[in-house]
Amino acid sequence: MADTLVSIQIIPKSKNGEDVIPYVDEAIKVIQESGVRHEVHPLETTMEGDFSVLMGVIQKMNERMIELGSSNVISQVKILYQPDGITMDQLTEKYR
């Protein structure tokens, strides 16, 4: 069972002030390729899984932004760590 929920908003600095959406799309692709459960929302993406795995995904996201030519990246991250288990559904079921 997952022990961590992480919400991330990644803000890469683009090369010449161009639109960052293609960069964000690539960051989401890194999440998708990782295989972790996730939900994309308008201002952030929430992932569910093992704490260390999710931190690794965040590292890969940042590295991918640099590979694409970003000079730096801001990652705004919220973490809920609950060793006895937590899921996105548990936090939102009363609203569905």
C-alpha positions in Angstrom: 0.0 0.0 0.0 1.1 3.5 -0.7 2.5 5.5 2.2 2.9 8.9 0.5 0.9 11.4 -1.5 2.9 14.1 -3.3 1.5 17.0 -5.2 4.0 18.9 -7.4 3.8 22.0 -9.5 7.0 22.3 -11.7 8.0 25.7 -13.0 10.9 25.5 -15.4 12.7 28.6 -16.7 12.4 28.4 -20.4 15.3 29.3 -22.7 14.0 32.6 -24.2 10.8 33.2 -22.2 8.8 30.8 -24.4 5.7 29.0 -23.3 6.5 26.5 -20.5 3.5 24.2 -21.3 5.7 21.9 -23.5 8.1 21.6 -20.6 5.2 20.8 -18.2 3.9 18.2 -20.7 7.3 16.5 -20.6 7.3 16.6 -16.7 3.9 14.8 -16.7 5.3 12.3 -19.2 8.1 11.5 -16.7 5.4 10.7 -14.2 3.4 8.6 -16.6 6.4 6.6 -17.6 7.2 5.9 -13.9 4.1 3.9 -13.6 3.0 5.5 -10.3 -0.6 6.3 -9.8 -1.3 10.0 -10.4 -3.9 12.5 -11.2 -3.3 15.6 -13.3 -5.0 18.8 -12.1 -5.0 22.3 -13.5 -2.3 23.7 -11.2 -0.5 20.5 -10.0 -0.2 16.8 -10.3 -0.7 14.4 -7.4 1.2 11.1 -7.2 0.6 8.2 -4.9 3.2 5.6 -3.9 6.3 4.8 -1.9 8.0 7.9 -0.5 11.5 7.1 -2.0 10.0 6.2 -5.4 8.1 9.5 -5.6 11.2 11.5 -4.6 13.0 9.7 -7.4 10.3 10.7 -9.9 10.6 14.4 -8.8 14.3 14.2 -9.3 13.8 12.8 -12.9 11.3 15.5 -13.6 13.8 18.2 -12.7 16.6 16.5 -14.6 14.4 16.3 -17.7 13.7 20.0 -17.6 17.5 20.7 -17.6 17.9 18.2 -20.5 15.3 20.3 -22.5 17.3 23.4 -22.0 15.8 25.0 -18.8 18.5 26.8 -16.8 16.7 26.1 -13.6 13.5 24.7 -12.2 11.3 25.5 -9.2 9.4 22.5 -7.8 6.6 23.4 -5.4 5.9 20.1 -3.5 3.4 19.1 -0.9 4.0 15.8 0.8 1.7 13.7 3.0 3.7 10.8 4.5 1.6 8.3 6.4 3.5 5.0 7.2 0.4 3.0 7.8 -0.9 3.8 4.3 -2.8 6.5 2.4 -4.5 6.9 -0.9 -5.9 9.8 -2.9 -9.3 8.1 -2.7 -9.2 8.1 1.1 -8.8 11.8 1.1 -11.5 12.6 -1.5 -14.1 9.8 -1.2 -16.5 12.0 0.8 -16.6 14.5 -2.1 -17.5 11.9 -4.8 
